[in-house]
Amino acid sequence: MNYLRALPGASMAVMAIAGAGACAAAFVFLDAIDAAFGTALAAVALLIAAVDLDRFEVPDIATLTMFVLGLAWTQARGADFEAIAQALLRSILVAVALFAVRAGYRAVRNFEGLGLGDVKLAGAGAAWLPFPEIAITFLIAIGAAIAVVLGRSIVTGERIQARAAIPFGTFLAPAIWISWLARVSGSF
C-alpha cells in the first residue's frame, strides 16, 4: 500500500509552486552561477519526487542528470581536479554504503526495504554535498517521511503497516536540494 498517494496536494500544481519557490529562493540567496545550478537541481529533485510518488521509481536519467550537474557545479565553482575527484569518490562511497544497508535489510527482514533507485539517488546527491551535509540530508528525508506517514495515520486512523511502501526518493531528492541550498547560502 502506498501511504502517500492518497495525500491531497501531491499534484503538479503543488510541484510547480514548489519549483517556482525553489527558483526564487536560489536567485534571492545565491550568486548567478549557484542560482542557475540550484534551479536546475531543484527542477530535477522535484521531477524525481513526483515520479517516485506516482510510480515508485526514481528515473535513471534524472539521477544521472543530478549527478552530472553536481560535477559541473563543482567545476563551475573553479574547483580543481582533486575537488572533482572527491565528489566522484563521495558519490561512490555513499552509493556503496546505502547498497550495503539495502542488502543488510533484505538479508535480515527478507524484504526489500530500500529501492535501488534510492541508492543511486543518494550517490548522485553526494556529488553536491560534503559528508556532513549528506548525513543531515538523510536526517531531513527520513524525518519528513516519518512525519508524513505518522500524520497520515493520525488523520485517516489507519494503522501503519510494517511493509508499507514509502517512496523514499520523494523525500530524499528535495532534501538534497534543501541541504545544498543551506550549505551554499551559508546556513550550514
Secondary structure, DSSP 8 states (H G I E B T S, - for coil): -BTTTT-TT-SHHHHHHHHHHHHHHHHHHS-HHHHHHHHHHHHHHHHHHHHHHHHS---HHHHHHHHHHHHHHHHHTT--HHHHHHHHHHHHHHHHHHHHHHHHHHHHHSS--S-HHHHHHHHHHTTTS-HHHHHHHHHHHHHHHHHHHHHHHHHH-----TT-B--THHHHHHHHHHHHHHHHTT--
